[in-house]
Amino acid sequence: MATITIIGTGNMANAIGGVLADGGTSVTYISHEQSGSAALEGDVVVLAVPYPAVDGILGAYGDQLAGKTVVDITNPLDFSTFDSLVVPAGSSATEQIAQKLPNSRVLKAFNTTFAATLSAKKVGDLQTTVLIAGDDADAKGTLAAAIEAGGVSALDAGSLARAHELEALGFLQLNLAAGEKIAWTGGFGLVR
């Protein structure tokens, strides 16, 4: 079973770590402030930080991320206006991270769920589903198995190029919640 290091200690970091620990995965946390000074123990590293913090983390860890699976959970929003994404049209934060980490297996996951729906493992009456995009089937399978062992559904959403659509979906969900059109305990559910 993979060991996972989560960079971040906020609501999403704790919700993700809770699900993974519930499934028996070994989880360690590194606070954003500790970035670069704490060792990366996990085979999988989850970037559970706001998008603007990602470049600093990549710079602090550099070659230590080589050979690891790096999971990007960010939604690259313009948080001052909540009206647009800050990555080039047709691209994604995850694709930009992958370009900076050519020796890592980069995945997009967790950005279309809220911390409350991960912790509850439900969206309304439906089981919470984590959508995963990436180009490495083994890395996606390892992450999906850890998520499912923790009581949450996981679905392969396709190649890394699908991170663009996942970020658009995350943007819509955050925009609706910020506008008080849905609750932070709500979100999108998936019926299979």
QUIVEN-V134340 format. One line per field, one symbol per residue. ss: DSSP state (~ for helix, > for strand, _ for the rest). phi: phi as a letter, one per 20 degrees, with the letter a starting at -180 (. if undefined). A space follows every 10 residues. Layout:
ss->???
phi->???
This chain:
ss->__>>>>>___ ~~~~~~~~~~ ~~___>>>>> _~~~______ ___>>>>___ ~~~~~~~~~~ ~~~~~___>> >>____>___ ____>_____ __~~~~~~~~ ____>>>>__ ____~~~~~~ _>>__>>_>> >>>>__~~~~ ~~~~~~~~~_ __>>>>>>_~ ~~~~~~~~~~ ~~~~~~~~__ __________ __
phi->.fdcddepce gfgfffffff fgenffcccc fgfegnedfe eefdddedcf gfefgfffff dkffefneed dedfdfeeff cldaeddggn dbgffffffe cfddedcdam fdcegfffff mbcmeeffce eccredffff fffgfffffe ndfccfeofg ffggffffff ffffffffel ecefedpedc dd
